[in-house]
Amino acid sequence: MLYPVIIILAVSTIHESYASWCSNQEQARCSCFQTSIRCSEQPSLTQIPSNIPTNTTFLDLTRNGITSVGATSLSGLTLLTRLALEENQLSSIDPGVFNGLFSLKILGLERNQLSSIEPGVFNGLFSLESLYLFTNKIISIEANVFSGLTSLRFLSLHTNHISNIEPGVFKGLVSLENLDLYGNNLTTVSANLFDSTTNLEELELRGNLLMCCTMIGLIEWARNQTRLDSFTGTCSDFNQTTDINSFNSTNCPVDGEWGSWSTTPCSVTCGNGFIFRYRSCDSPFPSKDGQFCVGTKFDFLNCSLGNCPEPCKESDKTSEWKKAKEWKVEKKSQKTISLNIRYMLKMDIWDTTRTH
């Protein structure tokens, strides 16, 4: 019958240590109950109190004047399951400050002054299930910010100033069920932000400035998500606002994309020469005021067919071809080669039907 006595003594000792820590605090007014600590509603409190008991499971630091999280402020709190830092004056968080919080499930950072989140800030939070970042001043979200958060189920980013989200930001969040992007400055959301299939159940996009024709990829992606029950938002195009789920993309501009390269043989039979290649903007061809392909239509590369055993003899060509080839490739600069190519194309004496 000693075990109950030992447990009671251990619990009593923990409670006494918490009571002692709370009563001896000089930095802040704190209250303690079991393994929970509350130090809140103190605008003069600008730093996290030091020497927090390592057995703490809930730390409430809401509505204070905390401006930063020290590198060691949360060290040793391996049993902490909930950390509330909302409604403070945090403008940035250094990577690594949450390292070691292996048990943390809920992290509240809402209603602060955060303008960005650096990659690495959330490293090591393997147990994190809910992350609240709403009502900050976040402008963009970089790739890898949420890397490793494989247990994350709820992510709230609503009411920020987000206008750009880098590709792949939400990839790897295999447990994510609810993503809230309400009330930002997004004009488009791409499907390449996500894995091809997810466990997402709710995606909130209302309150943004979405352009319908830029959302086609995401709309098609959403239709293929078997667990997505709520996909909400509106978008605008052709002078009207439409529910994102009922938008008809038939009239959207189609931007052109390059087809594959067609390539000529090397310009010489031995020695150093060049290969000429060309492509067309027809995969698809731009239509309905879509943009033409960006980039060059023609290009050339160096080629080498080994040393010539003896000076190469001219093959029988048309007189125009002989005229165009009256130079030695191996002694010509890249600029000179380019000018000769342009000349041959202009004279229509380059057989562009030949390929490797």
C-alpha positions as CSV (number, residue, x, y, z in Angstrom):
1,M,0.0,0.0,0.0
2,L,3.0,2.3,-0.3
3,Y,2.3,3.2,-3.9
4,P,-0.7,5.5,-3.3
5,V,1.3,7.3,-0.5
6,I,4.3,7.8,-2.8
7,I,2.0,9.2,-5.6
8,I,0.3,11.5,-3.2
9,L,3.6,12.8,-1.9
10,A,5.0,13.3,-5.4
11,V,1.9,15.2,-6.5
12,S,2.0,17.3,-3.3
13,T,5.7,18.1,-3.9
14,I,4.9,19.2,-7.5
15,H,2.1,21.4,-6.4
16,E,4.3,23.0,-3.7
17,S,7.1,23.7,-6.2
18,Y,4.6,25.4,-8.5
19,A,3.1,27.4,-5.6
20,S,6.6,28.4,-4.6
21,W,7.5,29.5,-8.2
22,C,4.4,31.6,-8.5
23,S,4.7,33.3,-5.1
24,N,8.4,34.1,-5.7
25,Q,7.9,35.6,-9.2
26,E,9.3,39.1,-9.4
27,Q,8.9,39.5,-13.2
28,A,5.2,38.9,-13.4
29,R,2.0,38.1,-11.5
30,C,1.3,34.5,-12.1
31,S,-1.2,32.0,-10.8
32,C,-0.5,28.2,-10.7
33,F,-2.9,25.3,-10.6
34,Q,-1.6,21.8,-10.7
35,T,0.8,21.9,-13.8
36,S,-0.7,25.0,-15.4
37,I,0.7,28.4,-15.1
38,R,-1.1,31.6,-16.1
39,C,0.8,35.0,-16.4
40,S,-1.5,37.1,-18.5
41,E,-3.0,40.6,-18.9
42,Q,0.1,42.5,-18.0
43,P,1.2,45.0,-20.6
44,S,4.4,45.7,-18.7
45,L,5.5,42.0,-19.0
46,T,7.8,42.1,-22.1
47,Q,9.7,38.8,-21.6
48,I,8.8,35.3,-20.8
49,P,9.4,34.7,-17.1
50,S,12.5,32.6,-16.4
51,N,13.0,29.2,-14.6
52,I,9.5,27.9,-15.5
53,P,9.0,24.5,-13.8
54,T,9.9,21.8,-16.3
55,N,6.8,19.8,-15.5
56,T,4.5,22.5,-16.8
57,T,1.9,21.3,-19.3
58,F,0.0,24.6,-20.0
59,L,1.6,28.0,-20.1
60,D,-0.7,31.0,-20.6
61,L,1.0,34.2,-21.5
62,T,-1.8,36.0,-23.3
63,R,-2.5,39.7,-23.5
64,N,0.9,40.9,-22.3
65,G,3.6,43.1,-23.9
66,I,6.0,40.3,-24.8
67,T,8.1,41.5,-27.8
68,S,10.4,38.5,-28.3
69,V,10.9,34.9,-27.3
70,G,14.4,34.3,-25.8
71,A,16.5,31.5,-27.2
72,T,16.3,29.6,-23.8
73,S,13.0,30.9,-22.5
74,L,11.3,27.6,-23.1
75,S,14.2,25.2,-22.6
76,G,13.4,22.0,-20.8
77,L,9.6,22.2,-21.1
78,T,9.4,18.8,-22.7
79,L,6.0,18.1,-21.2
80,L,4.3,21.3,-22.3
81,T,1.2,20.5,-24.4
82,R,-0.2,24.0,-24.8
83,L,1.5,27.4,-25.2
84,A,-0.6,30.6,-25.4
85,L,1.2,33.7,-26.7
86,E,-1.7,35.4,-28.4
87,E,-2.3,39.2,-28.0
88,N,1.3,40.2,-27.4
89,Q,3.7,42.4,-29.3
90,L,5.7,39.8,-31.1
91,S,7.1,41.1,-34.4
92,S,9.4,38.2,-35.2
93,I,10.3,34.7,-33.9
94,D,13.8,33.3,-34.2
95,P,14.2,29.8,-35.6
96,G,14.9,27.3,-32.8
97,V,13.0,28.9,-29.9
98,F,10.5,26.0,-29.9
99,N,13.1,23.3,-30.1
100,G,12.6,20.6,-27.5
101,L,8.9,21.1,-27.0
102,F,8.3,17.6,-28.1
103,S,4.8,17.3,-26.5
104,L,3.4,20.6,-27.7
105,K,0.0,20.1,-29.3
106,I,-1.5,23.7,-29.4
107,L,0.5,26.9,-30.2
108,G,-1.3,30.2,-30.1
109,L,0.5,33.1,-31.8
110,E,-2.6,35.0,-33.1
111,R,-3.1,38.8,-32.7
112,N,0.5,39.7,-32.6
113,Q,2.6,41.9,-35.0
114,L,4.3,39.1,-37.0
115,S,5.0,40.2,-40.6
116,S,6.8,37.0,-41.6
117,I,7.6,33.5,-40.4
118,E,11.1,32.2,-41.1
119,P,11.8,28.6,-42.1
120,G,12.9,26.7,-39.1
121,V,10.7,28.4,-36.5
122,F,8.6,25.3,-36.0
123,N,11.3,22.7,-36.3
124,G,10.9,19.8,-33.9
125,L,7.2,20.3,-33.1
126,F,6.4,16.8,-34.2
127,S,3.3,16.6,-31.9
128,L,1.8,20.0,-32.9
129,E,-1.8,19.6,-33.9
130,S,-3.2,23.2,-33.9
131,L,-1.3,26.3,-35.0
132,Y,-3.0,29.7,-34.7
133,L,-1.4,32.6,-36.7
134,F,-4.5,34.7,-37.5
135,T,-4.7,38.5,-37.2
136,N,-1.1,39.2,-37.7
137,K,0.6,41.2,-40.4
138,I,2.1,38.3,-42.4
139,I,2.7,39.3,-46.1
140,S,4.1,36.1,-47.6
141,I,4.8,32.6,-46.6
142,E,8.1,31.0,-47.7
143,A,8.7,27.4,-48.7
144,N,9.5,25.0,-45.9
145,V,8.0,27.1,-43.1
146,F,5.8,24.2,-42.1
147,S,8.2,21.4,-42.9
148,G,8.1,18.5,-40.5
149,L,4.7,19.3,-38.9
150,T,3.3,15.9,-39.8
151,S,0.8,15.9,-36.9
152,L,-0.7,19.3,-37.8
153,R,-4.4,19.1,-38.2
154,F,-5.6,22.8,-37.9
155,L,-3.8,25.8,-39.4
156,S,-5.3,29.3,-39.2
157,L,-3.8,32.1,-41.2
158,H,-6.9,34.2,-41.6
159,T,-7.0,38.1,-41.5
160,N,-3.4,38.7,-42.4
161,H,-1.9,40.5,-45.4
162,I,-0.8,37.5,-47.3
163,S,-0.4,38.1,-51.1
164,N,2.1,35.4,-51.9
165,I,2.5,31.8,-50.9
166,E,5.5,30.0,-52.3
167,P,5.0,26.6,-54.1
168,G,5.0,23.5,-51.9
169,V,4.3,25.4,-48.7
170,F,1.6,22.9,-47.6
171,K,3.2,19.8,-49.0
172,G,4.1,17.1,-46.4
173,L,1.3,18.2,-44.0
174,V,-0.1,14.7,-44.2
175,S,-2.5,15.2,-41.2
176,L,-3.8,18.7,-42.2
177,E,-7.6,18.8,-42.1
178,N,-8.5,22.5,-41.8
179,L,-6.7,25.4,-43.6
180,D,-8.1,28.9,-43.1
181,L,-6.9,31.6,-45.4
182,Y,-9.9,33.9,-45.0
183,G,-9.4,37.7,-45.4
184,N,-6.0,38.0,-47.0
185,N,-4.7,39.7,-50.2
186,L,-4.4,36.6,-52.4
187,T,-5.3,36.9,-56.1
188,T,-4.6,33.3,-56.8
189,V,-3.9,30.0,-55.0
190,S,-2.1,27.4,-56.9
191,A,-2.6,23.6,-56.7
192,N,1.2,23.3,-56.5
193,L,1.0,24.4,-52.9
194,F,-0.4,21.0,-51.9
195,D,0.4,17.3,-52.4
196,S,-1.7,15.7,-55.2
197,T,-3.9,14.0,-52.6
198,T,-4.4,15.2,-49.0
199,N,-6.6,14.6,-45.9
200,L,-7.9,18.2,-46.1
201,E,-11.5,18.5,-45.1
202,E,-11.9,22.3,-45.1
203,L,-10.3,25.0,-47.2
204,E,-11.4,28.5,-46.5
205,L,-10.6,31.2,-49.2
206,R,-13.3,33.8,-48.7
207,G,-12.4,37.4,-48.3
208,N,-9.6,37.4,-50.8
209,L,-9.3,39.1,-54.3
210,L,-9.1,35.9,-56.3
211,M,-9.1,36.0,-60.1
212,C,-11.1,33.0,-61.4
213,C,-9.0,32.2,-64.5
214,T,-5.9,31.9,-62.4
215,M,-7.6,29.4,-60.1
216,I,-8.4,26.7,-62.7
217,G,-5.6,24.4,-61.4
218,L,-6.7,24.6,-57.8
219,I,-10.4,24.1,-58.7
220,E,-9.6,21.0,-60.6
221,W,-7.3,19.8,-57.8
222,A,-10.1,20.4,-55.2
223,R,-12.5,18.2,-57.3
224,N,-10.1,15.3,-57.0
225,Q,-9.9,15.5,-53.2
226,T,-12.1,12.8,-51.7
227,R,-12.2,14.2,-48.2
228,L,-12.6,17.9,-49.0
229,D,-16.1,18.6,-47.7
230,S,-15.9,22.4,-47.5
231,F,-14.2,24.5,-50.2
232,T,-15.4,28.1,-49.9
233,G,-14.6,31.3,-51.6
234,T,-15.5,33.6,-54.4
235,C,-13.5,34.8,-57.4
236,S,-13.9,37.5,-60.1
237,D,-13.5,37.6,-63.8
238,F,-15.4,39.0,-66.8
239,N,-16.8,41.8,-64.6
240,Q,-18.6,39.4,-62.3
241,T,-18.1,37.6,-59.0
242,T,-18.7,33.9,-58.9
243,D,-18.7,31.1,-56.3
244,I,-15.4,29.3,-56.7
245,N,-17.2,26.0,-57.1
246,S,-19.4,27.0,-60.0
247,F,-17.0,29.0,-62.1
248,N,-17.0,28.0,-65.8
249,S,-13.5,28.3,-67.2
250,T,-14.5,28.0,-70.9
251,N,-13.9,31.7,-71.6
252,C,-10.6,32.0,-69.8
253,P,-7.5,33.0,-71.8
254,V,-5.1,30.2,-72.7
255,D,-1.4,31.0,-72.4
256,G,0.9,29.5,-74.9
257,E,3.5,26.9,-74.0
258,W,6.5,25.8,-75.9
259,G,6.5,22.5,-77.8
260,S,9.5,20.2,-77.9
261,W,12.8,21.3,-79.7
262,S,13.5,20.2,-83.3
263,T,17.2,19.8,-83.9
264,T,19.4,19.8,-87.0
265,P,22.5,17.6,-87.4
266,C,25.9,19.0,-86.5
267,S,27.1,21.5,-89.0
268,V,30.3,19.6,-89.7
269,T,31.2,16.0,-90.4
270,C,34.4,16.2,-88.3
271,G,35.9,18.8,-85.9
272,N,33.9,21.4,-84.0
273,G,30.6,22.8,-85.2
274,F,27.2,23.7,-84.0
275,I,23.7,22.3,-83.7
276,F,20.8,24.5,-84.6
277,R,17.4,23.9,-82.8
278,Y,14.0,25.6,-82.9
279,R,10.6,25.2,-81.3
280,S,7.0,26.5,-81.7
281,C,4.6,28.0,-79.2
282,D,1.9,25.5,-79.9
283,S,1.5,23.3,-76.8
284,P,-1.0,24.9,-76.6
285,F,-1.1,27.8,-78.9
286,P,-2.2,31.0,-77.1
287,S,-5.9,31.8,-77.5
288,K,-8.5,34.1,-76.2
289,D,-5.9,36.9,-75.5
290,G,-3.6,34.4,-73.7
291,Q,0.1,35.3,-73.5
292,F,2.6,34.2,-76.0
293,C,5.5,31.9,-74.8
294,V,8.3,33.6,-73.0
295,G,11.8,32.8,-74.3
296,T,13.7,32.2,-77.5
297,K,12.3,30.3,-80.5
298,F,15.8,29.5,-81.9
299,D,18.9,28.3,-80.2
300,F,22.2,26.7,-81.1
301,L,24.7,24.5,-79.2
302,N,28.3,23.5,-79.8
303,C,29.0,20.0,-81.1
304,S,32.3,18.1,-81.6
305,L,32.7,15.1,-83.9
306,G,36.4,14.4,-83.2
307,N,39.6,15.5,-85.0
308,C,39.5,15.5,-88.7
309,P,42.1,13.0,-90.3
310,E,42.7,15.6,-93.0
311,P,41.2,18.8,-94.1
312,C,37.5,18.2,-94.8
313,K,36.6,18.6,-98.5
314,E,33.6,20.6,-99.4
315,S,30.6,18.6,-100.2
316,D,28.4,19.5,-103.2
317,K,26.1,22.2,-102.1
318,T,24.2,24.9,-103.8
319,S,26.1,28.1,-104.6
320,E,24.3,29.9,-101.8
321,W,25.2,27.2,-99.3
322,K,28.9,27.5,-100.3
323,K,28.7,31.2,-99.8
324,A,27.2,30.9,-96.4
325,K,29.8,28.3,-95.3
326,E,32.9,30.3,-96.3
327,W,34.2,30.4,-92.8
328,K,35.8,27.9,-90.5
329,V,33.6,27.0,-87.5
330,E,36.5,26.2,-85.2
331,K,38.0,29.6,-85.6
332,K,34.8,31.6,-85.5
333,S,33.4,33.3,-82.4
334,Q,29.9,32.5,-81.1
335,K,28.7,35.8,-82.3
336,T,29.9,35.1,-85.9
337,I,28.2,31.7,-85.8
338,S,25.0,33.3,-84.8
339,L,25.2,35.8,-87.6
340,N,25.7,33.0,-90.1
341,I,22.7,31.1,-88.8
342,R,20.6,34.2,-89.2
343,Y,21.9,34.6,-92.8
344,M,21.1,31.0,-93.7
345,L,17.6,31.3,-92.2
346,K,17.0,34.5,-94.1
347,M,18.1,33.1,-97.4
348,D,16.0,30.0,-96.7
349,I,18.9,27.7,-97.4
350,W,18.8,25.8,-94.1
351,D,17.0,22.6,-94.4
352,T,15.0,22.7,-91.1
353,T,13.2,19.5,-91.9
354,R,16.3,17.5,-90.9
355,T,16.4,16.1,-87.3
356,H,18.6,13.7,-85.4
